[in-house]
Amino acid sequence: EQMLAIRTRACNPMTTKVTHYKKPVFVHQGHMQWLWDVDGRRYLDLFAGVATVSVGHCHPKVAAAAEQQAKRLWHTTSIYPHAPLHEYCEKLASHLPEPLQAVYLTNSGSEANDLAMLMARLHTGNFDVITLRGSYHGGGPQTLGLTSNAAYKYPIANGFGCTNTMCPDVFRGPWGGSHCRDSPVQTTRDCSCAPGHCVANEHYIGQLKETFDTSVPRRIAAFFGEPIQGVGGAVQYPNNYLKEAFQLVRERGGVCIADEVQTGFGRTGSHFWGFQGHDVMPDIVTMAKGIGNGFPMGAVVTTPEIAASFATGVHFNTFGGNPLACAIGSSVLDSIREDGTQQISLRVGTYLLTRLAQLRDKYEVVGDVRGKGLMIGVEMVKDKVSKEPLSPEAMNEIFEDIKDMGVLIGKGGVYGQTFRIKPPMCITKEDADFFVAVFDRSIHNYMDRR
Ligand code: PMP
């Protein structure tokens, strides 16, 4: 207990605030989909450090590649090229369709989006950027402007996008800033509890058009879209939304950026990249999280034309593309192929979605079950008539109960009302069944206490 108290004080207060853990789990060790705390208690990890541990905690092959490279060479900066960098860039590019072949390596998703925004502005000569309600694109001063999720905003009027959860207005700060409009969200308020009853695509496309007409006529640099919103709560767009949005953006001279930080590397099951599920071709793709299976890495991949505009300046990143990161990234890509990670995501994810849908039909408080592959959101409501989000206290109760039964999941959504399930993509059907039983029990317990 004393150790716990000391360590709790040492916690990053923001992290504790966001996660609302009553009693943090001090993790000590991991193996594939399993984590152990300092007391030796085992947990089924269904959150993977926020969709980051892609192939499994301390995956033997990735750990071996890291060890081997760590003994040979860690760091040179891009001033001295090295074989792992060359090999990795080639390998990563081979996972992307033409013309997306120019690779830039960073250390995080925020850095990748920051860089993508810079590229878009240099290439188009324009400044304004459009992002969507509920989006998360990073936590730095620039990328916070792209992030619309109010929970992550600081209360200062600094041009960093909108500060209102519902983002009804275009906000333009002193530096232009980002324009955050209603995204085609499937939150409870808008549509859930009745699959397929979403606000029509035209509504959202209409909003986007209005943004262009009223706020950014012909001056757009970029549009950022997560193929499925992650932090926003596994939010999916209506069919054709991204396709039509990309077209509108391009007609007005902007470039289209797919933020694949959560959706990349097979997470959505049906495709390696989330954008492929929308039948669109982005001009820039940003990625991080699953790219390094937990090792700090990120990347921006773009077209030769955009790369050429970017090459007019000097870009430098001390750690980006260091030998250790490249060796790890390379072995993650190999492991995804060898382990059939994407196929597991599709098979187990689809199964889990079906099982969770049974809980939606069983309980009044389970408003919506959505997602693709192993990127799943379960939206909780007070009841299916009012569609009001379940209170943070109730969410915490269920969350803690699930944790006490040995499963770790995440929370998210515009109102913090969505449980997020994004495990290492090596979980089994048995793990899925175990979680559904635990979730069922925890909701049952909650209903009993009400
Ligand atoms: N984009 C998306 C879609 C994300 O989910 C996140 C992180 N949650 C980021 C960007 C930022 O990545 P990082 O935390 O590595 O900076």
Residues whose N, C-alpha, C, O or C-beta is under 5 A from the ligand:
A	BS01	PMP	S108 G109 S110 E111 Y136 H137 G138 E226 G230 V231 D259 V261 Q262 A288
